[in-house]
């Protein structure tokens, strides 16, 4: 069963490779992409489209793997740790005070 899965995976990769080569061959007209004042150098249409797919895939993978969620959790832990330290310090100060000071 594992051999069949490897064979199908290899076939799929070869199919994607052939499709991308064919796509690149038929979409070779150079275009310039501009964003406001930025003008990127002229590249074939296929480069821009494949680049957009790769960038989207990388962004999707990073979001799916939870990098942002992990960073958010770590900052929340740091914030709560500081808050706990402040609360402990306040409790120790209140314990040392006498009732007359209150």
Secondary structure, DSSP 8 states (H G I E B T S, - for coil): -HHHHHHHHHHHHHHHHHHHHHHHHH---EE--EETTEE---EEHHHHHHHHHHHHHHHHHHHHTTHHHHHHHHHHHHHHHHHHHHHHHHHHHHHHS-TTT-
